[in-house]
Amino acid sequence: MSPGPRMSPLDGWHRAAGARMVEFGGWQMPLHFEGGTIAEHMACRRGAAIFDVSHLGTVRLTGPAAWARLQGTLTNDLGKIGPGRAQYTQLLDDDGSVADDLIVWWVSEERFDVMPNASNTSSVLSALGGTDVTAERAVIAVQGPMAREVLAGLFPKAASVGRFRVAELWWGGREVVVAGTGYTGEDGVEVSLPADLATGLWEDLVRAGAVPAGLGARDTLRLEAGLPLHGHELGPGITPLEAGLSWVVSWDKPMGFRGLPALVAHRASGVKVRLAGVLGESRRPLRAGYEVDLDGVEGAAGASELTSGNYSPVLGRGIGMCFLPVEVGPGAVVSVHATPALAERGRREPLPAHVVRLPFVPKASSPVGTGQAR
């Protein structure tokens, strides 16, 4: 018998609050609470929202060999940062495609907390070594333009942790780690704390005015921000170059990294497709799997497929992402078709749209936060 889905330390609170629970990445997590996804989305864009992201993995590497292990395996260059900083990076397969995208929290001189996507924790552990400490802690993301203001009244030192900074702090007499990271396109922090303290901090944040939000809002927020999701815009057959993430690749690291030879060959042969945004002309949501017809685009033909899609609460229009030939630039007019399997109520008429640069909704936060099942 296979084991059932894992439960967050906040699972009881979510259910008592009437959350709609779904299985995601091997975990039971809230999709949305009683107010609904759009209300949660707008709370994050206008105020402060909190997300339970305990389903993210935490793989801890310690000791004098930890730095070299990470530096010789992951794409980005830890030499650019130091203790007390966080870095977005990727683990590649031998063919240069993205096995996982993750955040490294460089907590102290010889301690690194690596944050993989939920479903990839075991593979990242196998590639890097270290210890899986996921079950020992919860992670709460506090996000939005008022996130730091809400947090400051409860935990002022956490509120002062800067963008892509990491700090070891104390809460409830115990050590917690706070990082200026997130996956919404807004400012904020993520707090990793002992599992038994999670409900107390969560409830304090709710009383302070933060709105609980689920995976639904997390997805619409990251989509508006143009952030890739593993299993959609990242994964087998997709390289960082195609995903528009060449900036996370340090080509000249003396130690190299897994997948570098294949990636060098891909760069030399030329990138043929690149991730782009598709903005609909109506409120109809665009959906992953819809076809993007390129026949009307000069210099292009055939069709692509949306890797992600939804409704943008900020723009009031359908939005999606897909890989398009590099010749297809912003402004190109396309039409989007629901496949028979994905058609809503039998509606299959083309949806007019055009290609745009990402992100759909520019924000001041990091260009990439914590990824996929994040």
C-alpha atoms as one frame of an Amber mdcrd trajectory, in Angstrom:
protein
   0.000   0.000   0.000   1.412   3.400  -0.967   1.545   6.034   1.773  -1.081
   8.764   1.718  -0.353  12.443   1.135   1.656  14.307   3.743   0.048  16.902
   5.997   1.308  20.377   6.808   1.705  21.320  10.485  -1.080  23.847   9.727
  -3.453  21.237   8.277  -5.837  21.337  11.246  -6.120  25.120  11.095  -6.843
  25.074   7.378  -9.637  22.536   7.723 -11.192  24.332  10.682 -11.182  27.536
   8.624 -13.143  25.841   5.824 -10.336  25.582   3.292 -10.868  23.523   0.175
  -8.057  20.974   0.402  -6.362  19.351  -2.603  -3.452  16.993  -3.140  -0.407
  18.750  -4.498   3.131  17.444  -4.834   2.337  14.567  -2.472   0.802  16.868
   0.170  -2.689  17.892   1.230  -2.723  21.679   0.917  -5.386  24.431   0.796
  -6.497  25.484  -2.685  -8.425  28.433  -1.285 -10.289  29.541   1.799 -13.902
  30.729   2.075 -13.213  34.120   0.485 -12.031  32.516  -2.757  -8.958  32.749
  -4.957  -9.575  36.206  -6.446 -10.035  37.830  -3.033  -6.866  36.147  -1.779
  -4.980  37.231  -4.890  -6.003  40.868  -4.479  -5.189  40.800  -0.768  -1.611
  39.937  -1.742  -1.471  42.620  -4.439  -2.956  45.358  -2.234  -2.208  44.379
   1.358  -0.732  41.289   2.972  -1.416  37.584   2.465   0.047  34.521   4.126
   0.697  31.212   2.409   1.468  27.853   3.971   4.399  26.594   1.903   5.421
  23.806   4.263   5.171  21.380   1.335   8.428  22.800  -0.003  11.396  20.654
   0.829  14.311  21.617   3.035  17.545  19.747   2.365  20.226  20.819   4.826
  23.939  20.616   4.041  26.459  21.360   6.765  30.184  21.122   7.298  33.313
  22.230   5.435  32.469  20.292   2.247  28.942  21.678   1.840  29.893  24.752
  -0.222  31.936  22.764  -2.734  29.180  20.181  -3.105  26.617  22.832  -4.006
  29.002  24.864  -6.138  29.936  21.840  -8.234  26.355  20.666  -8.789  24.077
  23.703  -9.191  24.086  26.246 -12.039  24.496  29.536 -10.192  27.693  30.781
  -8.543  27.719  30.828  -4.753  30.898  32.876  -5.040  28.669  35.862  -5.857
  27.082  35.793  -2.391  28.007  34.797   1.161  26.500  33.759   4.495  23.251
  35.530   5.237  22.172  35.567   1.583  19.802  33.538  -0.602  20.271  32.570
  -4.245  17.962  31.240  -6.937  19.614  28.386  -8.850  18.894  25.194 -10.763
  19.772  21.517 -10.753  20.103  20.215 -14.306  19.914  16.765 -15.809  22.806
  15.540 -17.925  21.013  16.715 -21.076  20.903  20.304 -19.806  17.200  20.342
 -18.978  15.963  21.578 -15.600  15.600  18.755 -13.075  14.542  21.309 -10.453
  14.715  24.995  -9.693  15.380  25.894  -6.102  16.541  28.473  -3.588  19.684
  28.121  -1.504  19.490  29.804   1.899  23.089  30.301   3.042  22.223  30.414
   6.724  25.710  30.471   8.285  29.308  29.778   7.263  28.883  25.996   7.002
  25.097  25.612   6.868  22.949  25.727   3.727  19.192  25.106   3.615  18.268
  24.152   0.043  14.580  24.598  -0.830  13.480  22.259  -3.660  10.020  21.819
  -5.086   7.773  19.509  -3.119   7.765  16.580  -5.541  11.512  16.839  -6.193
  12.875  16.755  -2.651  14.087  13.159  -2.841  15.863  13.666  -6.179  17.556
  16.835  -4.931  18.629  14.995  -1.780  20.113  12.249  -3.940  22.016  14.752
  -6.085  23.326  16.928  -3.269  23.484  14.725  -0.202  22.678  16.346   3.121
  19.687  15.741   5.375  15.980  16.094   4.634  14.613  18.178   7.534  11.264
  18.961   5.886   9.238  17.160   8.578  10.804  19.191  11.372   9.583  22.613
  10.323   6.824  24.656   8.733   7.327  27.486   6.248   5.027  30.514   6.158
   5.292  33.063   3.343   4.184  36.600   4.237   3.701  38.493   0.980   2.346
  41.806  -0.291   3.006  45.563  -0.156   1.946  45.619   3.521   3.615  42.315
   4.461   6.462  43.897   6.389   4.140  46.337   8.144   1.910  43.482   9.340
   4.910  41.422  10.416   6.656  44.332  12.149   4.064  44.489  14.904   4.685
  40.849  15.805   8.213  40.052  14.786  10.110  43.245  13.889  13.452  41.568
  13.230  11.821  39.271  10.681  10.179  42.244   9.000  13.589  43.877   8.528
  15.162  40.951   6.619  15.952  42.345   3.173  15.337  40.976  -0.302  17.290
  37.759  -0.788  18.808  38.118   2.688  18.707  35.326   5.295  18.732  35.672
   9.083  18.751  33.278  12.044  16.346  34.741  14.606  14.403  33.690  17.686
  10.630  33.286  17.978   8.860  31.698  20.915  12.223  30.926  22.495  13.298
  28.843  19.466  15.484  29.364  16.424  13.742  30.318  13.173  15.212  31.213
   9.790  13.770  34.106   7.788  14.554  34.814   4.130  13.512  37.705   1.912
  12.141  35.394  -0.775   8.740  34.510  -2.208   6.810  33.412  -5.287   4.163
  36.090  -5.796   5.965  38.994  -7.469   5.403  41.036  -4.310   7.721  41.977
  -1.469   7.805  39.794   1.616   9.600  37.082   3.534   9.397  33.368   4.176
   9.688  32.107   7.745  10.949  28.587   8.463  10.144  27.665  12.037   9.724
  24.557  14.211   6.536  22.731  13.229   4.918  23.088  16.643   5.200  26.906
  16.535   3.540  27.299  13.142  -0.085  27.630  14.231   0.755  30.282  16.809
   2.568  32.529  14.324  -0.074  31.932  11.644  -2.898  32.949  13.982  -0.968
  36.015  15.157  -0.524  37.091  11.542  -4.229  36.631  10.826  -5.119  38.753
  13.855  -2.672  41.392  12.609  -4.545  41.641   9.315  -2.887  39.137   6.958
  -5.288  37.193   4.718  -4.779  33.395   4.494  -4.324  32.356   0.862  -4.069
  29.016  -0.895  -2.464  27.416  -3.914  -5.003  28.961  -6.291  -3.908  32.519
  -5.545  -0.287  31.438  -5.432  -0.637  30.209  -9.019  -2.427  33.289 -10.375
   0.073  35.563  -8.625   3.134  33.780  -9.998   1.559  33.702 -13.452   0.928
  37.461 -13.464   4.554  37.875 -12.360   5.756  35.619 -15.200   7.428  33.160
 -12.829   8.065  29.645 -14.180   6.524  26.591 -12.556   8.349  23.290 -12.551
   6.384  20.714 -14.497   5.063  23.489 -16.749   7.733  26.007 -17.829  10.617
  23.976 -16.390  11.305  20.252 -16.573  12.398  17.492 -18.964  13.369  18.828
 -22.365  13.387  22.478 -21.223  16.701  24.248 -20.677  17.308  27.455 -18.704
  18.037  29.213 -22.002  14.592  28.400 -23.384  12.944  29.462 -20.120  14.639
  32.865 -20.253  16.748  32.049 -17.194  20.258  32.149 -18.608  21.130  34.608
 -15.840  21.170  31.717 -13.331  23.868  29.903 -15.315  27.496  30.594 -14.352
  29.281  29.325 -17.436  32.840  29.821 -16.187  32.790  28.181 -12.751  36.030
  26.140 -12.521  34.116  23.261 -10.935  31.436  23.280 -13.610  28.084  21.668
 -12.781  25.905  18.807 -13.883  24.553  19.323 -17.393  27.040  22.060 -18.351
  28.464  20.320 -21.474  24.994  19.790 -22.924  24.009  23.367 -22.107  27.148
  24.730 -23.781  26.296  22.715 -26.889  22.722  24.022 -26.818  23.932  27.612
 -26.602  26.327  27.038 -29.505  23.640  25.516 -31.731  21.256  28.384 -31.025
  18.060  28.600 -28.996  15.054  27.941 -31.201  12.183  28.675 -28.783  11.827
  30.928 -25.767   9.202  31.418 -23.059   6.745  34.233 -23.787   3.489  35.638
 -22.491   0.127  35.438 -24.250  -2.461  38.063 -23.300  -6.087  37.375 -24.164
  -8.495  40.031 -25.397 -11.350  38.968 -23.114 -12.037  37.821 -19.566 -12.106
  34.184 -20.659  -9.319  32.333 -18.801  -6.590  30.762 -20.883  -5.694  27.233
 -19.794  -2.612  25.045 -19.867  -2.870  22.761 -22.876  -4.732  25.241 -25.094
  -3.236  25.531 -28.582  -1.675  28.819 -29.712  -2.176  29.151 -33.486   0.777
  30.864 -35.209  -0.482  30.620 -38.789  -1.282  34.326 -38.925   2.148  35.388
 -37.642   4.651  36.526 -40.253   7.621  34.165 -40.434   5.953  31.502 -38.287
   3.512  28.662 -38.782   1.925  25.803 -36.911   0.941  25.896 -33.262   2.412
  25.971 -29.801   0.739  24.988 -26.547   0.148  26.982 -23.374   2.257  25.624
 -20.538   0.251  27.629 -17.978  -2.866  29.740 -18.160  -5.511  31.374 -16.006
  -7.472  34.566 -15.415  -5.558  37.652 -14.276  -7.488  39.428 -11.495  -5.352
  42.563 -11.940  -5.675  42.812 -15.728  -9.178  41.359 -15.955  -8.130  39.209
 -18.923  -6.991  35.694 -19.683  -3.229  35.175 -19.594  -0.901  32.305 -20.357
   2.694  31.335 -21.062   4.118  29.189 -23.821   7.315  28.484 -25.741   7.340
  30.309 -29.066   9.882  30.440 -31.890  12.417  33.169 -31.127  11.304  34.976
 -34.293   7.848  35.606 -32.757   8.137  38.807 -30.771   5.882  40.967 -28.586
   2.854  42.326 -30.405   2.360  39.288 -32.621  -1.350  38.520 -32.971  -2.310
  34.916 -32.291  -5.442  32.924 -31.594  -5.861  30.461 -28.785  -7.995  27.330
 -29.142  -9.382  25.047 -26.478  -8.746  21.427 -27.413 -11.787  19.123 -27.306
 -10.632  17.620 -24.012 -10.249  21.069 -22.429 -13.208  22.902 -23.958 -15.469
  24.527 -21.370 -19.160  23.687 -21.828 -18.452  22.694 -25.408 -17.101  26.164
 -26.319 -14.204  25.878 -28.769 -14.266  29.192 -30.656 -10.849  30.847 -31.067
  -9.823  33.345 -28.422  -7.988  36.386 -29.854  -4.722  37.204 -28.085  -1.298
  38.708 -28.633   2.245  38.003 -27.500   3.712  40.123 -24.683   6.922  40.319
 -22.718   6.905  38.821 -19.258   5.915  39.685 -16.595   2.282  40.545 -17.186
   2.177  42.624 -13.983   5.532  44.215 -13.091   6.313  44.323  -9.382   9.251
  45.358  -7.253  10.094  41.951  -5.842  12.626  39.375  -7.031  12.552  38.177
 -10.667  12.253  34.613  -9.399  11.160  33.406  -6.018  10.736  29.886  -4.744
   9.571  27.779  -7.663   7.112  25.081  -8.813   5.213  23.268  -6.236   6.054
  26.297  -4.238
